[in-house]
């Protein structure tokens, strides 16, 4: 089992992460106050869950390190800040 731990980091607008489809899909809401819902589908064999001990932490687990890493990268790419100063936003 391989696992990637990711944190939801925000300054003003709290990011809501909902895990649906039994850990196969992640829905990100309120990213930078946007109304759009960002949906990320996990690759086959990869499950996402919220950490029980740490607030705002997502854990991506699976048996293939390549698929786990690619799923974590898909989450990261869906939340890139466009057209703003990334030092501030």
Residue frames relative to the residue before (quaternion, step in Angstrom):
aa qw qx qy qz dx dy dz
X 1.0000 0.0000 0.0000 0.0000 0.00 0.00 0.00
X 0.1165 -0.7653 0.6313 0.0463 3.52 -0.90 1.02
X 0.0263 -0.8100 0.5856 0.0149 3.57 -1.06 0.66
X 0.1931 -0.7319 0.6462 0.0974 3.49 -1.20 0.80
X 0.1823 -0.7688 0.6044 0.1019 3.56 -0.93 0.91
X 0.0468 -0.7937 0.6060 -0.0262 3.54 -0.85 1.07
X 0.2412 -0.7730 0.5714 0.1336 3.56 -1.07 0.76
X 0.3595 -0.6787 0.5948 0.2374 3.54 -1.20 0.65
X 0.0367 -0.8172 0.5739 -0.0380 3.58 -0.43 1.24
X 0.1272 0.7846 -0.5937 0.1256 3.56 -0.81 1.01
X 0.3807 -0.7218 0.5336 0.2221 3.54 -1.23 0.52
X 0.8340 0.1298 -0.0429 0.5346 3.59 0.87 -0.89
X 0.7754 0.2920 -0.1646 0.5352 3.58 0.71 -1.05
X 0.3213 -0.7641 0.5179 0.2115 3.63 -0.48 1.07
X 0.3491 -0.7401 0.5430 0.1885 3.56 -0.81 1.05
X 0.2052 -0.7647 0.6005 0.1114 3.56 -0.89 0.98
X 0.0805 -0.7855 0.6132 0.0252 3.57 -0.81 1.01
X 0.0676 -0.7862 0.6143 0.0021 3.56 -0.75 1.12
X 0.2135 -0.7613 0.6015 0.1141 3.54 -0.90 0.98
X 0.0186 -0.8015 0.5956 -0.0490 3.54 -0.66 1.19
X 0.7611 0.3675 -0.2825 0.4537 3.57 -1.35 0.14
X 0.6267 -0.5722 0.3480 0.3985 3.60 1.01 0.67
X 0.7441 -0.4045 0.2201 0.4839 3.57 1.01 0.76
X 0.5534 0.6258 -0.3860 0.3912 3.59 1.26 0.18
X 0.7827 0.2161 -0.0998 0.5751 3.60 1.21 -0.46
X 0.1701 -0.7680 0.6122 0.0804 3.54 -1.10 0.82
X 0.1261 -0.7731 0.6185 0.0629 3.57 -0.94 0.95
X 0.1270 -0.7886 0.6003 0.0416 3.55 -0.75 1.11
X 0.0579 -0.8052 0.5898 -0.0187 3.55 -0.72 1.13
X 0.8347 0.2425 -0.1847 0.4587 3.54 -1.34 0.50
X 0.2853 0.7434 -0.5492 0.2536 3.61 1.00 0.73
X 0.8256 -0.0730 -0.0373 0.5583 3.59 -0.52 1.25
X 0.6637 -0.5342 0.2977 0.4308 3.57 1.12 0.66
X 0.4372 0.7039 -0.4600 0.3192 3.60 1.23 0.19
X 0.4668 -0.6871 0.4883 0.2675 3.55 -1.15 0.64
X 0.5462 0.6327 -0.3952 0.3810 3.59 1.23 -0.38
X 0.3014 -0.7232 0.5928 0.1864 3.56 -1.14 0.71
X 0.2183 -0.7765 0.5802 0.1131 3.57 -0.68 1.11
X 0.1169 -0.8034 0.5834 0.0227 3.56 -0.70 1.12
X 0.0579 -0.7865 0.6148 -0.0041 3.55 -0.83 1.05
X 0.2109 -0.7721 0.5896 0.1082 3.57 -0.74 1.09
X 0.4057 -0.7092 0.5243 0.2398 3.55 -0.89 0.96
X 0.5279 -0.6168 0.4776 0.3357 3.55 -1.16 0.58
X 0.6536 -0.5350 0.3335 0.4187 3.66 -1.11 0.45
X 0.7901 0.2871 -0.2373 0.4869 3.54 -0.96 0.93
X 0.6565 0.4719 -0.3038 0.5041 3.59 1.29 0.03
X 0.1079 -0.7850 0.6095 0.0234 3.56 -0.96 0.97
X 0.1764 -0.7682 0.6060 0.1072 3.56 -1.04 0.80
X 0.0348 0.7835 -0.6191 0.0414 3.54 -1.10 0.76
X 0.4915 -0.6245 0.5104 0.3285 3.53 -1.28 0.39
X 0.4976 -0.6484 0.4871 0.3078 3.55 -1.06 0.78
X 0.4240 -0.7193 0.4926 0.2454 3.55 -0.91 0.93
X 0.7312 0.4548 -0.2415 0.4473 3.58 1.02 -0.77
X 0.7831 0.3024 -0.1453 0.5237 3.60 0.99 -0.83
X 0.4464 -0.6856 0.5116 0.2623 3.56 -0.99 0.90
X 0.8541 0.1091 -0.1069 0.4972 3.58 -1.12 0.78
X 0.5223 0.5957 -0.4535 0.4084 3.59 0.89 0.89
X 0.1779 -0.7644 0.6138 0.0855 3.55 -0.99 0.94
X 0.1595 -0.7784 0.6022 0.0774 3.57 -1.00 0.84
X 0.1548 -0.7728 0.6132 0.0525 3.56 -0.71 1.17
X 0.0217 0.8245 -0.5625 0.0586 3.60 -0.54 1.14
X 0.2034 0.7587 -0.6032 0.1382 3.52 -1.23 0.62
X 0.5692 -0.6203 0.4262 0.3311 3.55 -1.29 0.19
X 0.7039 0.3864 -0.2507 0.5407 3.61 1.26 -0.29
X 0.4043 -0.7479 0.4712 0.2349 3.58 -0.58 1.15
X 0.6134 0.5540 -0.3537 0.4378 3.60 1.08 -0.63
X 0.6924 0.4691 -0.2791 0.4718 3.59 0.88 -0.92
X 0.6206 0.5298 -0.3429 0.4654 3.59 1.06 -0.68
X 0.6774 0.4955 -0.2867 0.4620 3.56 0.92 -0.91
X 0.6597 0.5017 -0.3064 0.4682 3.57 1.01 -0.79
X 0.6377 0.5131 -0.3314 0.4693 3.59 1.04 -0.70
X 0.6392 0.5030 -0.3229 0.4840 3.60 1.01 -0.78
X 0.6466 0.5140 -0.3188 0.4649 3.60 1.03 -0.74
X 0.6197 0.5366 -0.3454 0.4570 3.61 1.05 -0.68
X 0.6329 0.5105 -0.3282 0.4808 3.58 1.04 -0.77
X 0.6596 0.5171 -0.3005 0.4552 3.57 0.93 -0.93
X 0.6898 0.4872 -0.2848 0.4536 3.59 0.90 -0.91
X 0.6328 0.5399 -0.3477 0.4326 3.60 1.07 -0.59
X 0.7478 0.3826 -0.1992 0.5048 3.59 1.19 -0.49
X 0.3348 0.7280 -0.5352 0.2673 3.60 1.04 0.59
X 0.4018 -0.7182 0.5201 0.2284 3.57 -1.00 0.88
X 0.1432 -0.8020 0.5786 0.0385 3.55 -0.69 1.16
X 0.8692 0.1440 -0.1041 0.4614 3.56 -1.23 0.65
X 0.6572 0.4283 -0.3415 0.5178 3.61 1.10 0.61
X 0.5716 -0.5644 0.4659 0.3711 3.54 -1.28 0.36
X 0.3265 -0.7925 0.4797 0.1875 3.61 -0.36 1.21
X 0.5428 0.5890 -0.4224 0.4243 3.61 1.21 -0.16
X 0.7301 0.3917 -0.2197 0.5151 3.56 1.19 -0.58
X 0.7901 0.2758 -0.1300 0.5317 3.61 0.95 -0.89
